[in-house]
């Protein structure tokens, strides 16, 4: 696989700010999207595609590539932006987001360069990735398999069937990342259908569990770069903030699939641009 070269923490930090601006720009343009969950997972995807995954536009068809499946498919706007920045397609193509005949729709599909699997129905990513990991294990391939799930998505029973199977087959080539922002469409996850303590539950199913700050590039890199324990699948609980980066969106369930007005968009972009300038000045 070609080596794009790892980015520094500072470069990742500035790139995430630009990605968050792009996420908001295309959601506003489309008039639809899942703003809060997209903003919460940008740092996770940024680290995956710029430090961890052995995949590139040039080698996407290589059977030895790492696999990434976004189970929380409703946050596809973040994935589109990260794939564009990784060179899978020109970012200007996202101007067609949610338009007739556009490959960029409200959930991931394989019509989009860089996307492994159609997702959107919650609870599908982990079962799919368990199958991919079993295939890799039995064929002796060296690729790793990653999926990103929302914490609210864990109410789907299919996740726990897959978790049980992954531990049974000792899939240490499989990593499940939970975007643990504690909010889902109708409220706090603990109030809608509590799934805590997540770490103890995955450990009881036979997984190696790592709990981290999902906005810390060092912690993300350490947790995702190698299996946590030989012979066990890895669960990374990435504690994040819904709406990360925009003060009036952070921690507000209304932004689960809220679309900003023009004024809200302008205010959000101004805040992100100020953060970008501050990072650039600090880097000088």
Secondary structure per residue as TSV (DSSP state, phi and psi in degrees):
chain	resnum	aa	ss	phi	psi
A	1	X	-	360.0	139.1
A	2	X	-	-63.8	146.3
A	3	X	-	-98.4	110.3
A	4	X	-	-76.0	-11.7
A	5	X	-	84.5	127.8
A	6	X	-	-68.6	140.8
A	7	X	-	-86.8	151.0
A	8	X	-	-74.4	165.3
A	9	X	H	-56.8	-41.4
A	10	X	H	-65.2	-40.9
A	11	X	H	-65.3	-41.4
A	12	X	H	-62.2	-41.6
A	13	X	H	-61.5	-46.2
A	14	X	H	-68.6	-36.5
A	15	X	H	-65.3	-39.3
A	16	X	H	-62.2	-38.6
A	17	X	H	-63.1	-42.1
A	18	X	H	-66.2	-40.6
A	19	X	H	-61.4	-40.1
A	20	X	H	-64.5	-36.4
A	21	X	H	-63.9	-41.2
A	22	X	H	-65.1	-41.6
A	23	X	H	-56.0	-48.1
A	24	X	H	-66.5	-39.4
A	25	X	H	-59.7	-46.6
A	26	X	H	-79.5	-28.4
A	27	X	H	-66.7	-42.2
A	28	X	H	-61.6	-44.3
A	29	X	H	-62.6	-41.0
A	30	X	H	-77.5	-24.5
A	31	X	T	73.0	19.8
A	32	X	-	-159.3	156.8
A	33	X	-	149.1	170.7
A	34	X	-	-111.8	91.7
A	35	X	H	-70.3	-52.7
A	36	X	H	-61.4	-47.3
A	37	X	H	-70.6	-29.3
A	38	X	H	-67.7	-43.4
A	39	X	H	-67.8	-29.9
A	40	X	H	-72.6	-26.6
A	41	X	H	-102.8	2.9
A	42	X	H	-58.3	-44.6
A	43	X	H	-65.5	-37.3
A	44	X	H	-61.9	-48.8
A	45	X	H	-67.2	-36.5
A	46	X	H	-59.6	-46.4
A	47	X	H	-67.5	-42.1
A	48	X	I	-56.8	-52.0
A	49	X	I	-81.3	-15.5
A	50	X	I	-113.3	-4.4
A	51	X	I	-137.1	-24.5
A	52	X	I	-114.6	-55.9
A	53	X	-	-66.6	135.2
A	54	X	-	-93.1	74.0
A	55	X	-	-153.5	145.8
A	56	X	-	-150.5	167.0
A	57	X	G	-58.7	-34.9
A	58	X	G	-72.1	-26.3
A	59	X	G	-121.0	21.4
A	60	X	T	-61.6	-27.7
A	61	X	T	-87.5	-1.8
A	62	X	-	-69.1	123.7
A	63	X	T	-64.0	-14.4
A	64	X	T	-90.2	1.5
A	65	X	S	-70.1	153.8
A	66	X	-	-69.1	152.3
A	67	X	E	-111.1	137.0
A	68	X	E	-128.0	128.7
A	69	X	E	-124.9	124.0
A	70	X	E	-90.5	100.0
A	71	X	S	-69.3	-39.3
A	72	X	S	-79.5	71.9
A	73	X	G	-65.4	-21.2
A	74	X	G	-66.0	-18.2
A	75	X	G	-94.2	34.9
A	76	X	H	-65.8	-22.4
A	77	X	H	-59.4	-37.6
A	78	X	H	-66.0	-41.9
A	79	X	H	-63.9	-43.2
A	80	X	H	-56.0	-47.2
A	81	X	H	-65.4	-42.5
A	82	X	H	-65.8	-41.6
A	83	X	H	-62.6	-40.0
A	84	X	H	-63.2	-44.5
A	85	X	H	-66.6	-24.8
A	86	X	T	-83.9	-3.0
A	87	X	T	94.6	12.2
A	88	X	S	-73.0	-26.4
A	89	X	S	-164.5	158.2
A	90	X	-	-65.5	135.6
A	91	X	G	-63.8	-24.3
A	92	X	G	-61.2	-23.8
A	93	X	G	-63.3	-21.4
A	94	X	G	-70.4	-7.7
A	95	X	G	-65.1	-16.2
A	96	X	G	-91.9	4.9
A	97	X	T	-48.8	126.1
A	98	X	T	66.4	16.0
A	99	X	S	-94.1	161.0
A	100	X	T	-57.3	131.5
A	101	X	T	71.2	5.2
A	102	X	-	-76.8	141.1
A	103	X	S	-73.5	-10.3
A	104	X	-	-98.8	94.7
A	105	X	-	-110.4	-172.3
A	106	X	S	-76.2	-3.3
A	107	X	S	-141.9	157.5
A	108	X	-	-64.3	136.2
A	109	X	-	-134.8	158.7
A	110	X	T	-73.1	-1.1
A	111	X	T	-72.8	-16.5
A	112	X	S	-92.0	126.5
A	113	X	T	-55.8	130.5
A	114	X	T	97.6	-9.0
A	115	X	-	-98.0	125.7
A	116	X	-	-78.7	-35.1
A	117	X	S	-152.6	141.1
A	118	X	-	-65.0	132.1
A	119	X	-	-143.4	172.6
A	120	X	-	151.0	-44.0
A	121	X	S	-67.1	118.0
A	122	X	T	-65.9	148.7
A	123	X	T	87.4	10.8
A	124	X	-	-99.1	-28.7
A	125	X	H	-61.9	-45.6
A	126	X	H	-68.1	-43.5
A	127	X	H	-59.1	-42.3
A	128	X	H	-60.8	-46.1
A	129	X	H	-69.8	-30.5
A	130	X	H	-62.6	-42.7
A	131	X	H	-63.0	-43.6
A	132	X	H	-60.3	-41.3
A	133	X	H	-68.7	-38.5
A	134	X	H	-62.5	-41.9
A	135	X	H	-59.8	-43.9
A	136	X	H	-65.2	-41.3
A	137	X	H	-61.8	-45.8
A	138	X	H	-75.4	-24.6
A	139	X	H	-92.0	-3.4
A	140	X	T	75.1	15.9
A	141	X	-	-71.3	158.2
A	142	X	-	-102.6	4.8
A	143	X	-	-73.7	155.6
A	144	X	-	-109.8	158.6
A	145	X	E	-125.0	132.9
A	146	X	E	-128.2	143.4
A	147	X	E	-137.1	148.8
A	148	X	E	-114.1	122.9
A	149	X	E	-118.4	152.0
A	150	X	E	-83.8	152.5
A	151	X	S	-67.9	-34.8
A	152	X	G	-65.3	-27.1
A	153	X	G	-65.5	-19.1
A	154	X	G	-71.7	-4.5
A	155	X	G	-70.4	-16.0
A	156	X	S	-75.8	124.1
A	157	X	H	-64.3	-24.5
A	158	X	H	-59.3	-29.5
A	159	X	H	-61.1	-41.1
A	160	X	H	-78.4	-28.6
A	161	X	H	-64.1	-43.6
A	162	X	H	-67.0	-38.9
A	163	X	H	-61.3	-41.1
A	164	X	H	-64.4	-44.2
A	165	X	H	-66.4	-41.6
A	166	X	H	-61.3	-39.7
A	167	X	H	-69.8	-40.1
A	168	X	H	-58.7	-41.5
A	169	X	T	-89.2	7.3
A	170	X	T	54.8	51.3
A	171	X	-	-84.3	77.9
A	172	X	T	-78.7	4.0
A	173	X	T	-93.7	7.8
A	174	X	E	-115.6	130.6
A	175	X	E	-127.0	122.8
A	176	X	E	-103.4	126.2
A	177	X	E	-107.6	127.7
A	178	X	E	-104.5	118.6
A	179	X	E	-77.6	91.8
A	180	X	E	-91.1	73.8
A	181	X	-	-96.2	-0.4
A	182	X	S	69.7	8.4
A	183	X	E	-127.9	146.5
A	184	X	E	-135.5	-173.9
A	185	X	T	-57.9	-34.2
A	186	X	T	-107.3	4.7
A	187	X	E	151.2	-162.5
A	188	X	E	-68.7	135.9
A	189	X	H	-57.0	-36.6
A	190	X	H	-65.2	-25.6
A	191	X	H	-90.1	-33.9
A	192	X	H	-74.8	-50.7
A	193	X	H	-164.8	89.5
A	194	X	-	-60.8	134.7
A	195	X	-	-119.4	13.2
A	196	X	-	-83.4	152.5
A	197	X	-	-84.2	118.0
A	198	X	H	-60.9	-41.2
A	199	X	H	-62.3	-43.3
A	200	X	H	-69.1	-34.3
A	201	X	H	-68.5	-46.5
A	202	X	H	-66.1	-37.9
A	203	X	H	-62.8	-38.7
A	204	X	H	-66.1	-25.9
A	205	X	T	-82.8	-1.9
A	206	X	T	98.4	19.2
A	207	X	-	-98.2	153.3
A	208	X	E	-82.9	129.4
A	209	X	E	-119.0	133.3
A	210	X	E	-127.2	127.7
A	211	X	E	-110.0	126.6
A	212	X	E	-139.1	171.0
A	213	X	E	-80.4	114.3
A	214	X	T	-74.2	3.1
A	215	X	T	-114.6	6.9
A	216	X	-	-100.6	115.7
A	217	X	H	-66.5	-35.4
A	218	X	H	-66.4	-45.8
A	219	X	H	-65.9	-40.1
A	220	X	H	-62.6	-44.3
A	221	X	H	-62.2	-46.4
A	222	X	H	-62.5	-41.1
A	223	X	H	-73.3	-29.2
A	224	X	H	-100.7	-13.8
A	225	X	S	-75.2	-21.9
A	226	X	S	-153.1	153.1
A	227	X	-	-57.7	143.5
A	228	X	S	-72.2	-30.5
A	229	X	S	-154.1	131.9
A	230	X	T	-61.1	134.9
A	231	X	T	84.4	3.5
A	232	X	S	-132.1	142.1
A	233	X	-	-67.8	155.3
A	234	X	E	-107.9	132.4
A	235	X	E	-111.1	118.3
A	236	X	E	-103.4	111.3
A	237	X	E	-88.8	104.2
A	238	X	E	-97.1	104.3
A	239	X	E	-75.5	117.5
A	240	X	-	-129.6	176.4
A	241	X	-	-117.9	123.5
A	242	X	T	-64.4	133.6
A	243	X	T	79.0	18.9
A	244	X	T	-48.8	131.1
A	245	X	T	103.6	-18.8
A	246	X	-	-121.6	113.6
A	247	X	T	-57.8	-41.6
A	248	X	T	-80.6	-4.7
A	249	X	T	-100.8	-23.1
A	250	X	T	-62.8	127.4
A	251	X	T	70.9	13.1
A	252	X	-	-108.1	114.7
A	253	X	G	-62.4	-21.7
A	254	X	G	-60.7	-20.9
A	255	X	G	-92.7	11.5
A	256	X	S	-53.6	-51.7
A	257	X	S	-132.6	29.3
A	258	X	-	-72.2	142.4
A	259	X	-	-110.3	126.9
A	260	X	-	-68.8	148.7
A	261	X	-	-73.1	171.6
A	262	X	H	-60.3	-41.3
A	263	X	H	-66.1	-41.9
A	264	X	H	-64.4	-39.0
A	265	X	H	-62.2	-46.6
A	266	X	H	-60.3	-42.2
A	267	X	H	-64.6	-41.8
A	268	X	H	-65.8	-43.7
A	269	X	H	-65.2	-39.3
A	270	X	H	-60.8	-40.7
A	271	X	H	-66.1	-42.9
A	272	X	H	-69.7	-37.4
A	273	X	H	-66.3	-36.2
A	274	X	H	-64.3	-40.7
A	275	X	H	-64.6	-38.4
A	276	X	H	-65.1	-43.0
A	277	X	H	-62.6	-40.0
A	278	X	H	-63.0	-41.0
A	279	X	H	-67.4	-40.0
A	280	X	H	-65.4	-40.5
A	281	X	H	-67.1	-36.3
A	282	X	H	-68.1	-26.7
A	283	X	H	-81.3	-14.6
A	284	X	-	-71.6	360.0
